[in-house]
């Protein structure tokens, strides 16, 4: 026996109720393989902006496993392990992978579906927020997920 689909006003009301739930996408960022001070700064900038930070345990293998299991929107890593960004892109193909280059004020952005990374000037965590979620609306406001 087939189930009857709602029609008319009932269908419209159910659609309206479903739209806010579907559009409230949680932004989740996995971070790992970063220097401790950099990690604290990035984590604070992201959490202050309403982003859920998924901190990974030490070790590249554990980070790759967590990326595959948790399917984050983005992954931020340091420049420590050779080949790590490629492994993370395979483990979580829908995620943007950002490599924080450490002493150089640039970040390497590996977007889903692109073969080559973009090298972006990044004044501290503000640049990271902008790359993950778009530019801030105006000076003095938090980096808000879009």
Residue pairs with C-beta under 8 A, 6 or more apart in sequence:
5 11
6 14
25 145
26 52
27 50
27 51
27 52
27 73
27 74
27 132
27 133
27 145
28 51
28 52
28 53
28 54
28 70
28 72
28 73
28 74
29 46
29 51
29 52
29 53
29 54
29 72
29 73
29 74
29 75
29 76
29 132
30 54
30 55
30 56
30 63
30 66
30 67
30 70
30 72
30 74
30 75
30 76
30 92
30 95
31 39
31 42
31 43
31 46
31 53
31 54
31 55
31 56
31 75
31 76
31 77
32 55
32 56
32 57
32 58
32 62
32 63
32 66
32 75
32 76
32 77
33 56
33 60
33 63
33 77
33 78
33 80
33 81
33 84
34 42
34 76
34 77
34 78
34 100
35 78
35 102
38 78
38 100
38 102
39 55
41 124
41 125
42 76
42 100
42 125
42 128
43 53
43 55
44 125
45 124
45 125
45 126
45 128
45 129
45 143
46 53
46 125
46 128
46 129
46 132
47 53
48 142
49 129
49 133
49 142
49 143
49 144
49 145
50 142
50 144
50 145
51 132
51 133
51 145
54 66
54 70
54 72
56 62
56 63
56 66
56 67
57 63
57 66
60 81
60 84
60 87
63 75
63 77
63 84
63 88
64 84
64 87
64 88
64 91
65 91
67 75
67 88
67 91
67 92
67 95
68 91
68 92
70 92
71 92
71 94
71 95
72 92
72 95
73 94
73 95
73 96
73 132
74 95
74 96
74 97
74 98
74 132
75 88
75 92
75 95
75 96
75 97
75 98
76 98
76 100
76 128
77 84
77 85
77 88
77 97
77 98
77 99
77 100
78 99
78 100
78 102
79 99
79 100
79 101
79 102
85 97
85 99
85 108
85 110
85 117
88 95
88 97
89 95
89 97
89 110
89 112
93 112
94 112
95 112
96 109
96 110
96 111
96 112
96 131
96 132
97 109
97 110
98 107
98 108
98 109
98 110
98 128
98 131
98 132
99 107
99 108
99 110
99 117
100 107
100 128
101 107
101 108
105 121
105 122
105 123
105 124
105 127
106 119
106 120
106 121
106 122
107 119
107 120
107 122
107 127
107 128
107 131
108 117
108 118
108 119
108 120
109 117
109 118
109 119
109 120
109 131
110 117
111 118
120 127
120 131
121 127
122 128
122 131
126 136
126 143
129 136
129 143
130 136
130 143
133 143
133 144
133 145
133 146
134 146
136 142
136 143
136 144
137 144
